[in-house]
């Protein structure tokens, strides 16, 4: 071994884990390509089979008549609900405006008053494209979906507690009836949905409620591509949280308490207070250039008593994925906010109990979130200061030993084994830990992954401007490119990414100046290659994260300079090393085994060299 590789090892490990993480979070891209191929094949088949129909007034009228006749036939005893005109009834509270539709007696769309989408309009969830429906028996061998029936709405009733209630009802000629009751409470995103069935033993076959939920999510953030990547399906099955992201389908084997369609910062969640007994969900991300993110088709079953009257209490959440709000809704719903999952779930406690609380503390008295991130960075560096100081001290020891290491390298030349043995001996005599310099790089790994999850899911950063960044929850753009650069770089240049890369490069230069010179190109240029990798990794990440990394790097450079030049006395270190050398040495069993192994390798290497000389 020709050089102390402490910094190199740290950078290599950090780089490997970075790539592993992004490979893991983006592995669904392969599945997306397969989905796109199937969609294209399906569209091609449909287009090939499509028969062009002359669009005439007569054809339209015939179509309407056929559709009306079909509706009337399917409605059976609910003849009065078969046809009608869709009407919207609006119910508002301080946080949202809910549009209810008499067609299906359902929530049509929800407008959130405190959030705007990328186009400057108020965030709208559902948007009229979502449909929650279930089948009911309408007559002998007849059934219909409630989404196709026209309900009669009541007037909006204002209650003593400030809540508002609206009911949608239909009734058959035989006396069976369905009531959808919705309660909108003040300052809440949750809507109570109470389903009442009169004559349930006739409306449902064997007491089985088969609920269908079809949803299509639309772009709300700056780029649909990144928002799609952050989108997923979350649910509570058997009172345990789980989710699907890379996979397309999940069949539930245990009771389901709630199911959520999740975008980057918002979600729509259906909650069954008595749980669904079974079901499945299909999740398909879009792969085209449209503003649509994904389509969701869920089928949920609930076993109800076979009786004349049945009540089914449910809830609908339309709102932000805010940790503090979600933890008050239903058990495990706070886990919709991705603070660390799967193989990176070890960072969730760091986020939940440390990062989030410190961030909220600073946000309590600092209004600009860019400065909040800076204060959070200072806090993290203060907490980790004892560990980083020990690594800088180790670096200082390596610096004073550099002349001796350079002499050893000249002495042994190409004799790798001999140099490694003498180097380890020198380290042991001086009491130097050759891996001490790895600590700063290794320490950044859990912190980086924790902050990556935190900044990607923290809705407080959404739309918050700082310096040249217009939105700390997304990347900043100082220049748009006329083409797309592969390997995740994208079609833009982020200035915070540039500052993070430059400061990382300066750290690499400084660290390399602390180690002996070397001839191995792979080891020599590896620390410089790491900042180059960051350019592709960081360019699409939230500017809050690249701003944190920039500040952290500046602090590192400042600390290294101050500690090395004003705090650490290199003459005293050299004197202590000399005293350490003179002190009697006791080898540990590990050191003895290591020396034996190195000695054996040395003998084998010498034998090979002698054999090669004889053969020549």
C-alpha positions as CSV (number, residue, x, y, z in Angstrom):
1,X,0.0,0.0,0.0
2,X,1.5,3.2,-1.1
3,X,-0.5,5.8,0.8
4,X,-2.8,6.4,3.7
5,X,-6.1,5.8,2.1
6,X,-8.3,7.1,4.9
7,X,-9.9,9.9,2.9
8,X,-10.1,7.7,-0.2
9,X,-11.9,4.9,1.7
10,X,-14.4,7.4,3.1
11,X,-15.1,9.0,-0.2
12,X,-15.5,5.6,-2.0
13,X,-17.9,4.3,0.7
14,X,-19.9,7.5,0.6
15,X,-20.1,7.4,-3.2
16,X,-21.1,3.7,-3.3
17,X,-23.9,4.3,-0.8
18,X,-25.1,7.4,-2.6
19,X,-25.4,5.4,-5.8
20,X,-27.0,2.4,-4.0
21,X,-29.6,4.7,-2.5
22,X,-30.5,6.4,-5.8
23,X,-30.5,3.1,-7.6
24,X,-32.9,1.8,-5.0
25,X,-35.3,4.8,-5.1
26,X,-35.2,4.7,-8.9
27,X,-35.4,1.0,-9.6
28,X,-39.0,1.4,-10.7
29,X,-37.8,3.0,-13.9
30,X,-37.3,-0.4,-15.5
31,X,-40.8,-1.4,-14.5
32,X,-42.1,1.9,-16.0
33,X,-40.5,1.1,-19.3
34,X,-42.3,-2.2,-19.4
35,X,-45.6,-0.5,-18.4
36,X,-45.1,2.0,-21.2
37,X,-44.5,-0.7,-23.7
38,X,-47.7,-2.5,-22.7
39,X,-49.6,0.7,-22.9
40,X,-48.3,1.5,-26.3
41,X,-49.1,-2.0,-27.5
42,X,-52.6,-1.7,-26.1
43,X,-53.2,1.6,-27.7
44,X,-52.0,0.2,-31.0
45,X,-54.4,-2.7,-30.8
46,X,-57.3,-0.4,-29.9
47,X,-56.5,2.0,-32.8
48,X,-56.2,-0.9,-35.2
49,X,-59.6,-2.2,-34.1
50,X,-61.3,1.2,-34.0
51,X,-64.1,1.7,-36.5
52,X,-64.5,5.3,-37.7
53,X,-68.0,6.5,-37.1
54,X,-69.5,9.5,-38.9
55,X,-70.1,12.1,-36.3
56,X,-73.7,13.2,-37.2
57,X,-76.4,14.7,-35.1
58,X,-78.5,11.5,-35.7
59,X,-75.7,9.3,-34.4
60,X,-75.3,11.5,-31.3
61,X,-79.0,11.4,-30.6
62,X,-79.1,7.6,-31.0
63,X,-76.1,7.3,-28.6
64,X,-77.8,9.4,-26.0
65,X,-81.1,7.4,-26.3
66,X,-79.2,4.1,-26.0
67,X,-77.3,5.4,-23.0
68,X,-80.5,6.6,-21.3
69,X,-82.2,3.3,-22.0
70,X,-79.3,1.4,-20.5
71,X,-79.3,3.6,-17.4
72,X,-83.0,3.1,-16.9
73,X,-82.7,-0.6,-17.4
74,X,-79.8,-0.9,-14.9
75,X,-81.6,1.4,-12.4
76,X,-84.4,-1.1,-12.0
77,X,-86.6,-0.1,-9.1
78,X,-84.5,3.1,-8.7
79,X,-86.1,4.5,-11.9
80,X,-86.2,8.1,-10.6
81,X,-82.4,8.0,-10.1
82,X,-81.6,6.7,-13.5
83,X,-81.4,10.1,-15.3
84,X,-80.9,13.6,-14.3
85,X,-78.6,16.7,-14.6
86,X,-75.3,16.8,-12.6
87,X,-75.3,19.6,-10.0
88,X,-72.6,20.8,-7.7
89,X,-73.2,21.7,-4.1
90,X,-70.3,23.6,-2.4
91,X,-69.4,23.3,1.3
92,X,-66.5,25.3,2.6
93,X,-64.5,25.6,5.8
94,X,-61.4,27.7,6.6
95,X,-59.0,25.2,4.8
96,X,-60.9,23.9,1.8
97,X,-63.7,24.2,-0.6
98,X,-65.5,20.9,-1.3
99,X,-67.6,20.4,-4.4
100,X,-70.2,17.6,-4.0
101,X,-72.0,16.1,-7.0
102,X,-75.5,14.7,-7.0
103,X,-74.4,12.2,-9.5
104,X,-73.2,9.3,-7.3
105,X,-73.7,11.5,-4.2
106,X,-70.0,11.9,-4.0
107,X,-67.1,14.3,-3.5
108,X,-66.4,15.7,-7.0
109,X,-63.3,17.8,-6.2
110,X,-61.6,19.6,-3.3
111,X,-59.8,23.0,-3.5
112,X,-57.2,23.7,-0.8
113,X,-57.2,27.3,0.1
114,X,-53.7,27.6,1.5
115,X,-51.7,25.9,-1.3
116,X,-50.9,26.7,-4.9
117,X,-49.8,24.4,-7.7
118,X,-46.9,25.1,-10.1
119,X,-49.2,27.2,-12.4
120,X,-50.2,29.6,-9.6
121,X,-53.7,28.1,-9.2
122,X,-55.0,26.8,-5.9
123,X,-54.3,23.1,-5.4
124,X,-57.2,20.9,-6.5
125,X,-57.4,17.3,-5.5
126,X,-59.6,14.7,-7.2
127,X,-60.5,17.3,-9.9
128,X,-63.7,15.4,-10.9
129,X,-61.7,12.5,-12.2
130,X,-61.9,10.4,-9.1
131,X,-64.8,8.0,-8.6
132,X,-65.8,6.1,-5.5
133,X,-68.6,3.8,-6.2
134,X,-70.2,0.4,-5.2
135,X,-72.7,-1.9,-6.8
136,X,-76.3,-2.3,-5.5
137,X,-79.0,-4.7,-6.5
138,X,-81.7,-2.6,-8.2
139,X,-84.1,-5.4,-9.2
140,X,-84.3,-9.1,-10.2
141,X,-81.0,-9.9,-11.8
142,X,-80.3,-6.2,-12.1
143,X,-77.5,-4.1,-10.5
144,X,-76.1,-0.6,-10.9
145,X,-73.1,1.4,-9.7
146,X,-74.0,4.2,-7.4
147,X,-71.7,6.5,-9.4
148,X,-74.2,6.3,-12.3
149,X,-77.3,7.1,-10.2
150,X,-78.5,10.6,-9.5
151,X,-79.1,11.3,-5.8
152,X,-81.3,14.0,-4.3
153,X,-79.3,16.5,-2.2
154,X,-80.4,18.1,1.0
155,X,-79.7,21.6,2.0
156,X,-76.5,22.2,3.8
157,X,-77.1,22.0,7.5
158,X,-75.0,24.0,9.9
159,X,-74.5,22.3,13.3
160,X,-73.9,23.7,16.8
161,X,-70.2,22.7,16.8
162,X,-69.6,24.6,13.6
163,X,-69.6,21.6,11.3
164,X,-71.7,21.4,8.2
165,X,-73.7,18.3,7.0
166,X,-75.1,17.5,3.6
167,X,-77.0,14.3,2.6
168,X,-77.6,12.7,-0.7
169,X,-80.5,10.1,-0.9
170,X,-82.1,7.8,-3.4
171,X,-85.1,5.5,-2.8
172,X,-86.6,2.7,-4.8
173,X,-90.2,2.0,-5.5
174,X,-90.0,-1.0,-3.1
175,X,-88.8,1.1,-0.2
176,X,-85.0,0.4,-0.3
177,X,-82.9,3.5,0.2
178,X,-79.4,4.8,0.2
179,X,-78.1,7.9,2.1
180,X,-74.6,9.4,1.8
181,X,-74.1,11.8,4.7
182,X,-71.0,14.0,4.6
183,X,-69.8,16.1,7.6
184,X,-67.3,18.9,7.0
185,X,-65.8,20.2,10.3
186,X,-64.1,23.6,10.8
187,X,-60.3,23.8,10.3
188,X,-60.1,20.1,9.2
189,X,-59.2,18.4,6.0
190,X,-61.0,15.2,7.0
191,X,-64.6,14.6,5.8
192,X,-66.8,12.2,7.6
193,X,-68.7,9.9,5.2
194,X,-71.6,7.9,6.7
195,X,-73.2,5.4,4.4
196,X,-76.7,4.2,5.3
197,X,-78.5,1.4,3.6
198,X,-82.2,0.7,4.1
199,X,-83.1,-2.8,2.9
200,X,-79.4,-3.8,2.9
201,X,-80.3,-7.4,2.8
202,X,-81.8,-6.8,-0.7
203,X,-79.4,-4.2,-1.9
204,X,-76.3,-6.2,-1.2
205,X,-75.7,-9.8,-2.1
206,X,-74.9,-11.8,1.1
207,X,-74.0,-8.6,2.8
208,X,-71.0,-7.9,0.6
209,X,-70.1,-4.3,0.0
210,X,-67.8,-4.1,-3.1
211,X,-66.4,-0.6,-3.3
212,X,-64.5,0.6,-6.3
213,X,-62.1,3.6,-6.2
214,X,-60.7,4.9,-9.5
215,X,-58.4,7.9,-9.3
216,X,-56.1,9.9,-11.6
217,X,-53.5,12.2,-10.1
218,X,-52.4,15.4,-11.8
219,X,-49.1,17.4,-11.6
220,X,-49.0,19.9,-8.8
221,X,-45.2,20.5,-8.5
222,X,-42.5,22.0,-10.8
223,X,-41.8,18.8,-12.8
224,X,-44.1,15.9,-13.4
225,X,-41.2,13.5,-13.7
226,X,-39.9,14.1,-10.2
227,X,-43.4,14.2,-8.7
228,X,-44.2,10.9,-10.3
229,X,-41.0,9.4,-8.7
230,X,-42.2,10.7,-5.3
231,X,-45.8,9.4,-5.8
232,X,-46.9,6.1,-4.4
233,X,-49.7,4.2,-2.7
234,X,-49.8,3.9,1.1
235,X,-52.1,1.8,3.3
236,X,-52.6,0.3,6.7
237,X,-53.1,-3.5,6.4
238,X,-53.6,-5.4,9.6
239,X,-52.9,-2.1,11.5
240,X,-49.3,-2.1,10.0
241,X,-48.2,0.6,7.6
242,X,-47.0,-0.4,4.1
243,X,-46.7,1.1,0.6
244,X,-46.1,0.2,-3.0
245,X,-44.0,2.3,-5.3
246,X,-41.9,0.2,-7.7
247,X,-44.5,-2.6,-7.9
248,X,-47.8,-2.1,-9.7
249,X,-50.3,-4.2,-7.7
250,X,-51.0,-5.3,-4.2
251,X,-53.6,-7.8,-3.0
252,X,-54.6,-7.4,0.6
253,X,-54.6,-10.5,2.8
254,X,-55.5,-8.8,6.0
255,X,-58.1,-6.2,7.0
256,X,-57.4,-2.7,5.5
257,X,-57.9,0.3,7.8
258,X,-57.1,3.0,5.2
259,X,-55.8,3.4,1.6
260,X,-54.0,6.6,0.4
261,X,-53.2,7.9,-3.1
262,X,-50.0,9.9,-2.4
263,X,-48.3,12.6,-4.4
264,X,-45.1,14.4,-3.3
265,X,-46.8,16.8,-0.9
266,X,-50.5,15.9,-0.9
267,X,-52.7,12.8,-0.5
268,X,-56.2,11.6,-0.8
269,X,-57.1,8.9,1.8
270,X,-60.1,6.7,2.2
271,X,-60.6,5.4,5.8
272,X,-62.9,2.6,6.9
273,X,-63.6,2.9,10.6
274,X,-64.5,-0.8,10.7
275,X,-61.9,-1.8,8.2
276,X,-62.3,-3.4,4.8
277,X,-62.0,-7.2,5.0
278,X,-60.1,-7.7,1.7
279,X,-59.3,-6.1,-1.6
280,X,-56.6,-5.1,-4.1
281,X,-55.1,-2.0,-5.6
282,X,-53.4,-1.4,-9.0
283,X,-51.0,1.6,-9.4
284,X,-49.8,2.7,-12.8
285,X,-47.4,5.6,-13.2
286,X,-47.7,7.6,-16.4
287,X,-44.6,7.5,-18.7
288,X,-45.6,10.1,-21.2
289,X,-45.1,13.9,-21.3
290,X,-48.6,14.7,-20.0
291,X,-49.4,16.4,-16.7
292,X,-51.0,13.2,-15.3
293,X,-48.9,11.3,-12.7
294,X,-50.6,8.0,-12.2
295,X,-53.8,6.1,-12.3
296,X,-55.1,4.1,-9.4
297,X,-57.8,1.3,-9.4
298,X,-58.7,-0.1,-6.0
299,X,-61.2,-2.7,-5.2
300,X,-62.2,-3.0,-1.5
301,X,-64.6,-5.4,0.1
302,X,-66.4,-5.2,3.4
303,X,-68.6,-7.9,5.0
304,X,-71.8,-6.3,6.5
305,X,-74.6,-7.8,8.6
306,X,-77.4,-9.3,6.4
307,X,-80.0,-7.1,7.9
308,X,-82.7,-4.6,6.9
309,X,-80.6,-1.6,7.9
310,X,-76.9,-1.1,7.9
311,X,-74.6,1.9,8.6
312,X,-71.0,2.1,7.3
313,X,-68.9,4.9,8.9
314,X,-66.0,6.0,6.6
315,X,-63.8,9.1,6.2
316,X,-62.2,10.9,3.3
317,X,-59.0,13.0,3.8
318,X,-58.1,15.6,1.1
319,X,-55.1,17.6,2.2
320,X,-51.4,18.1,2.7
321,X,-48.9,15.4,3.7
322,X,-48.0,17.3,6.8
323,X,-46.6,15.0,9.6
324,X,-48.2,17.0,12.4
325,X,-51.6,17.0,10.7
326,X,-51.6,13.3,9.6
327,X,-50.6,11.9,13.0
328,X,-54.0,13.2,14.3
329,X,-56.1,11.6,11.6
330,X,-55.8,7.8,11.7
331,X,-53.2,5.4,13.2
332,X,-50.0,5.1,11.1
333,X,-51.1,7.9,8.7
334,X,-48.1,10.0,9.7
335,X,-45.9,7.4,7.9
336,X,-47.3,8.7,4.6
337,X,-44.6,11.3,5.1
338,X,-41.4,9.5,4.0
339,X,-38.9,10.1,6.7
340,X,-37.0,6.9,5.8
341,X,-38.2,3.6,4.6
342,X,-37.0,0.0,3.9
343,X,-33.3,-0.3,4.0
344,X,-33.0,3.4,5.0
345,X,-35.6,3.2,7.7
346,X,-32.8,3.6,10.2
347,X,-32.8,7.4,9.4
348,X,-36.5,7.7,10.4
349,X,-35.9,8.1,14.1
350,X,-33.2,10.6,13.3
351,X,-35.7,12.7,11.3
352,X,-38.6,12.1,13.7
353,X,-37.0,12.9,17.0
354,X,-34.1,15.2,16.1
355,X,-34.1,16.8,12.6
356,X,-37.8,17.6,12.6
357,X,-37.9,19.0,16.1
358,X,-34.8,21.2,15.6
359,X,-36.1,22.4,12.2
360,X,-39.4,23.3,13.7
361,X,-37.7,25.1,16.7
362,X,-35.7,27.3,14.4
363,X,-38.7,27.9,12.1
364,X,-40.6,29.1,15.1
365,X,-38.7,32.4,15.2
366,X,-36.9,32.6,11.8
367,X,-39.3,33.2,8.9
368,X,-37.1,32.5,6.0
369,X,-36.6,28.8,5.6
370,X,-33.2,29.2,3.9
371,X,-31.8,30.6,7.1
372,X,-33.6,27.8,9.0
373,X,-31.7,25.3,6.9
374,X,-28.5,27.1,7.7
375,X,-29.2,27.1,11.5
376,X,-30.0,23.4,11.2
377,X,-26.7,22.8,9.5
378,X,-24.8,24.7,12.3
379,X,-26.7,22.5,14.9
380,X,-25.7,19.3,13.1
381,X,-22.1,20.3,12.9
382,X,-22.0,21.4,16.5
383,X,-23.4,18.0,17.7
384,X,-20.9,16.1,15.5
385,X,-18.0,18.4,16.4
386,X,-16.3,16.0,18.9
387,X,-16.1,13.3,16.3
388,X,-14.9,15.6,13.5
389,X,-12.3,17.1,15.8
390,X,-10.8,13.7,16.5
391,X,-10.6,13.1,12.7
392,X,-8.9,16.5,12.2
393,X,-6.5,15.6,14.9
394,X,-5.8,12.3,13.1
395,X,-5.3,14.3,9.9
396,X,-2.8,16.6,11.7
397,X,-0.8,13.5,12.9
398,X,-0.8,12.2,9.3
399,X,0.5,15.6,8.1
400,X,3.5,15.7,10.5
401,X,4.3,12.1,9.5
402,X,4.1,12.8,5.8
403,X,7.9,13.3,5.3
404,X,8.6,9.9,6.9
405,X,5.9,8.2,4.7
406,X,7.4,9.8,1.6
407,X,10.8,8.5,2.6
408,X,9.4,5.0,3.1
409,X,7.8,5.1,-0.3
410,X,11.1,6.1,-1.9
411,X,12.9,3.4,0.1
412,X,10.6,0.5,-0.9
413,X,9.7,1.7,-4.4
414,X,7.5,-0.9,-6.1
415,X,7.6,-3.2,-3.0
416,X,4.0,-2.9,-2.0
417,X,4.1,-5.4,0.8
418,X,7.2,-4.0,2.3
419,X,5.9,-0.5,2.3
420,X,2.5,-1.6,3.8
421,X,4.2,-3.4,6.7
422,X,6.5,-0.5,7.5
423,X,3.7,2.0,7.2
424,X,1.5,0.0,9.7
425,X,4.5,-0.3,12.0
426,X,5.0,3.5,11.8
427,X,1.4,4.1,12.6
428,X,1.4,1.8,15.5
429,X,4.5,3.3,17.0
430,X,3.1,6.8,16.6
431,X,-0.3,5.9,17.9
432,X,-2.0,7.0,14.8
433,X,-5.3,5.6,13.5
434,X,-5.0,5.5,9.7
435,X,-8.8,5.3,9.3
436,X,-9.4,8.3,11.6
437,X,-9.9,10.7,8.6
438,X,-12.8,8.6,7.4
439,X,-15.1,9.8,10.2
440,X,-16.3,13.0,8.5
441,X,-17.2,11.2,5.3
442,X,-18.8,8.2,7.0
443,X,-20.7,10.6,9.4
444,X,-22.3,12.3,6.5
445,X,-23.9,9.1,5.2
446,X,-26.8,8.8,7.7
447,X,-27.2,12.5,7.9
448,X,-27.4,12.9,4.2
449,X,-30.0,10.1,3.8
450,X,-32.0,11.6,6.7
451,X,-32.0,15.1,5.2
452,X,-32.7,13.7,1.7
453,X,-35.9,12.1,3.0
454,X,-36.7,15.1,5.2
455,X,-36.3,17.8,2.6
456,X,-38.2,15.8,-0.1
457,X,-41.2,15.3,2.2
458,X,-41.3,18.5,4.2
459,X,-44.2,20.5,2.9
460,X,-43.1,23.5,4.9
461,X,-40.3,24.1,2.3
462,X,-42.8,24.0,-0.6
463,X,-42.8,27.3,-2.4
464,X,-40.4,28.9,-0.1
465,X,-37.9,31.2,-1.9
466,X,-34.3,31.8,-0.8
467,X,-31.6,33.7,-2.6
468,X,-31.9,32.6,-6.3
469,X,-34.0,29.6,-5.5
470,X,-37.8,30.0,-5.9
471,X,-38.7,26.8,-4.2
472,X,-36.5,25.1,-1.6
473,X,-38.4,21.8,-2.0
474,X,-37.3,21.6,-5.6
475,X,-34.1,22.3,-7.6
476,X,-33.1,25.9,-8.4
477,X,-32.5,26.8,-12.1
478,X,-30.0,29.4,-13.3
479,X,-29.9,28.1,-16.8
480,X,-32.1,25.9,-19.0
481,X,-30.4,23.6,-21.5
482,X,-31.8,23.0,-25.0
483,X,-31.2,19.3,-24.5
484,X,-31.4,16.7,-21.8
485,X,-28.2,15.5,-20.2
486,X,-28.3,11.8,-19.3
487,X,-27.4,10.1,-15.9
488,X,-30.0,12.1,-14.0
489,X,-28.5,15.6,-14.7
490,X,-31.6,16.8,-16.6
491,X,-32.1,19.9,-18.8
492,X,-31.1,22.6,-16.4
493,X,-28.2,23.8,-14.3
494,X,-28.6,24.3,-10.5
495,X,-26.5,26.9,-8.9
496,X,-26.7,25.4,-5.4
497,X,-25.5,22.2,-7.0
498,X,-22.5,24.0,-8.4
499,X,-21.6,25.5,-5.1
500,X,-22.0,22.1,-3.4
501,X,-19.7,20.5,-6.0
502,X,-17.1,23.3,-5.9
503,X,-16.8,23.2,-2.0
504,X,-16.6,19.4,-2.1
505,X,-13.8,19.7,-4.7
506,X,-11.9,22.1,-2.4
507,X,-12.3,19.7,0.5
508,X,-10.8,16.9,-1.7
509,X,-7.8,19.1,-2.6
510,X,-7.2,19.9,1.1
511,X,-7.5,16.2,2.2
512,X,-5.1,15.1,-0.6
513,X,-2.6,17.6,0.6
514,X,-2.6,15.9,4.0
515,X,-1.6,12.5,2.6
516,X,1.7,11.3,1.0
517,X,2.1,11.7,-2.7
518,X,1.4,8.6,-4.8
519,X,1.7,7.2,-8.3
520,X,-1.5,5.1,-8.5
521,X,-3.8,7.0,-10.8
522,X,-6.9,5.3,-9.4
523,X,-6.2,6.3,-5.9
524,X,-4.8,9.7,-6.9
525,X,-7.8,10.9,-8.7
526,X,-10.6,9.2,-6.9
527,X,-11.2,12.1,-4.4
528,X,-11.5,14.4,-7.4
529,X,-14.0,12.1,-9.1
530,X,-16.3,12.1,-6.1
531,X,-17.3,15.8,-6.5
532,X,-17.9,15.1,-10.2
533,X,-20.4,12.4,-9.3
534,X,-22.2,14.8,-7.0
535,X,-22.9,17.0,-10.0
536,X,-25.2,14.4,-11.5
537,X,-26.6,13.3,-8.2
538,X,-27.5,16.7,-6.9
539,X,-28.7,18.6,-9.9
540,X,-32.3,17.3,-9.5
541,X,-32.4,17.3,-5.7
542,X,-34.2,19.9,-3.6
543,X,-32.2,23.1,-3.3
544,X,-32.7,22.9,0.5
545,X,-30.5,19.8,0.4
546,X,-27.8,21.3,-1.9
547,X,-27.8,24.5,0.2
548,X,-27.3,22.4,3.3
549,X,-24.4,20.5,1.7
550,X,-22.8,23.8,0.6
551,X,-23.0,25.3,4.1
552,X,-21.7,22.1,5.6
553,X,-18.8,22.1,3.2
554,X,-17.9,25.7,3.9
555,X,-18.0,24.9,7.7
556,X,-15.7,21.9,7.1
557,X,-13.2,24.0,5.2
558,X,-13.3,26.7,7.8
559,X,-12.9,24.2,10.7
560,X,-10.0,22.4,9.0
561,X,-8.1,25.7,8.4
562,X,-8.7,27.0,11.9
563,X,-7.9,23.8,13.7
564,X,-4.9,22.9,11.6
565,X,-3.4,26.4,11.8
566,X,-4.5,27.9,15.1
567,X,-5.6,25.1,17.5
568,X,-3.5,22.1,16.8
569,X,0.2,22.5,17.6
570,X,2.1,20.3,15.1
571,X,5.3,20.5,17.0
572,X,3.6,19.2,20.2
573,X,2.0,16.4,18.1
574,X,5.4,15.4,16.7
575,X,6.9,15.4,20.3
576,X,4.0,13.2,21.5
577,X,4.6,10.8,18.6
578,X,8.3,10.6,19.5
579,X,7.3,9.8,23.1
580,X,4.8,7.2,21.9
581,X,7.5,5.6,19.9
582,X,9.9,5.3,22.9
583,X,7.2,3.8,25.1
584,X,7.1,0.0,25.4
585,X,4.8,-1.6,22.9
586,X,2.3,-4.4,23.5
587,X,0.7,-5.9,20.5
588,X,-2.9,-7.0,20.5
589,X,-3.8,-10.4,19.1
590,X,-5.3,-8.7,16.0
591,X,-2.0,-6.8,15.4
592,X,0.0,-10.0,15.8
593,X,-2.2,-11.8,13.3
594,X,-2.1,-8.9,10.9
595,X,1.8,-8.8,11.1
596,X,1.9,-12.5,10.5
597,X,-0.4,-12.2,7.5
598,X,1.7,-9.3,6.1
599,X,4.9,-11.3,6.7
600,X,3.5,-14.3,4.9
601,X,2.4,-12.1,2.0
602,X,5.8,-10.6,1.9
603,X,7.5,-14.0,1.6
604,X,5.1,-15.1,-1.1
605,X,5.8,-11.9,-3.0
606,X,9.6,-12.4,-2.7
607,X,9.3,-16.0,-3.8
608,X,7.3,-14.9,-6.9
609,X,9.9,-12.3,-7.8
610,X,12.8,-14.7,-7.4
611,X,11.0,-17.3,-9.6
612,X,10.3,-14.7,-12.3
613,X,14.0,-13.7,-12.3
614,X,15.1,-17.3,-12.7
615,X,12.7,-17.9,-15.6
616,X,14.2,-14.8,-17.3
